[in-house]
Amino acid sequence: MRDWDHLVPVVTGVVRPEGFELEIESRAVTPDVLGEPGLDGGETSFSRYVLGRAAGDDRLVGLPVFVMRGFRHRCVLVRRDSDLTSLDELKGARIGLTGWPDSGNTWTRALLREAGVDIEGIEWTVGPLVAGETGKDRTGPVPLPGNVSLTGDGLAEGLADGRYDAIMTPFMPPEFFTPGSRLRHLLPDHRAAELAYYQQTGFVPGIHLITLKRETAERHPELPGAVLDLFERSKRHWLARRRLLADTTPWLLADLTETARTFGQDWMPYGAAPNAPMVAAFCEELHAQGISDRPITPEEVFPA
């Protein structure tokens, strides 16, 4: 798994598993759980898991534990001197993105579709955010549409050079945090747009979840529930400690307070029922964007 803050209580042993032993390995990129014999489970792309289910591949048991989730309005970048300031202005644009079937990019393309942008009219280029990045599957198990090309060059530099009108990325390039950055968010107030999205949908999009190999889950049928319970306890412990030890960033306390007022006590709920609307919306988008060749139901994603 990646070293998400809300996993720290588990990694440090402050929150311990009950009924099983756990060894967590920190990874820079999402692992291929099925491709590694030594793993019983791991952090998995939501889209790749759902696409596997849609294709009849049930070798992974997905747990409704979304360890990575977040709004995507912030993920569209343009040049600082660009005239573009809204999603609907991206009609017919040249856009770079870090992976085609990726969960985050699927959610971001959904925002374009909602804004009236025909994604088939976009000139897409898939490549690394920064040149030299390795270890990531950028095309996935689906054929690329005709308006999608591949590059090994860095998208951030290509945007700054004018090769793209915008790029989509879940993570900001290093330059973004410098005073002289040539890049900025497309939306001048992405936080307001994200709040409006939440008020409309009632959820924060899920990006990555936890999966277990089916053979492991069948050998230990109590394990999926125990793993879910462990990460739930870790998340709650982490939040309680952050509210107490909030001086890790200058304005973390203000952000934690506003988050609680907006989303309640848990902005990233685990479990199938709390996530059903989000899962349904994601499945609809996979089909609408042509990534899945058939509709998928939430019951297929998390079967009882």
Disulfide bonds with the S-S distance in Angstrom:
none
